[in-house]
Amino acid sequence: MKGTRVDGVYSDDPEKNADAVKYDKISFDDAFKKKLKVMDLTAFTICHENNIPIIVFNMNKNKNLENIVLNNKNTGTIIES
């Protein structure tokens, strides 16, 4: 899990670009190819190499962590192989 200030992974920084598009699900390869700044590249690579999915979510939004634990698919962005 990767808690952040935005609701998931976007095509651009949504705090600076109102036209940024949110991804509900994206592969590690696509995130890398699109040069999306998801997290520290070393941590991202370790997750990819070990087939560990990442969920990026807004840590400041009430109930988001609970929704993730309860497997609510509409919370954040899932990054997987």
N, C-alpha and C positions, 0 to 999 in steps of 0.2 A: 504494500500500500504506500502511496505517495500523497501526503496531504499538502495542499497548496491553497492559494487565494482564489483560484478560479475553478469552474465546474468540471474541468477535465483537460484533455489535450485539444488544442486549436491549431488551425492552419497558420495563425499569426498571434501575436500577443493581444488578447481580447481587451486588455486594459488600455491599449494604445490604438487598436484598430477595431472599430465597430463592425467591420465587414468580415472579421475572422470567423471561420466556420469550425464548429465543434465536431470532433470525431467521437462517436459512441464506442467504436471498436476499431483498432488499427493493429497491423502486424509490426513486429520489431523492425523488419526490413523496410516497410513503407515509412515508418517514423524516421528511420535513419536516412533513407533516400531523400525524404522531404526536408531534412535538416531541422526537424522539430526539436525544440529545446524542452525536452520532457524532464530531464534530471541530469545529474552528474554522469558524464559519459562512461566512466569506469563502472559505476553501479548499474547503469543501463546495460552495458556489455555483459557483466556478470549474470544478470537476470536472463538475458538472451541466450548466452552460452549454456546455462543450466536449465533452460526451459521453465523459468519461473515467471508466471504472468504478473503484470503490474496493473493496479487500478489507481488512476489519478483522480482525486476528488477534492472538493472544496472543504477544507477542514474547519472553516468558520461557519458553515451552514448547519443549523440544528438538524439532528437526526441522520445526517449523512453517514457517519460511522456505523450507526445502528442499521441503516438500510443496507450497507455493504455486508455486514455480518449476517444479516437476514437474507442475503443474496438477491437484493432488489437490483435488477438489471438496468434500471434507469438512472443510476447514480454514477457519475463520473465517466471515465473512459477506460476501457480494458485494452491493454497492450499484451499481445501474445503471439506465438509463432504461427 
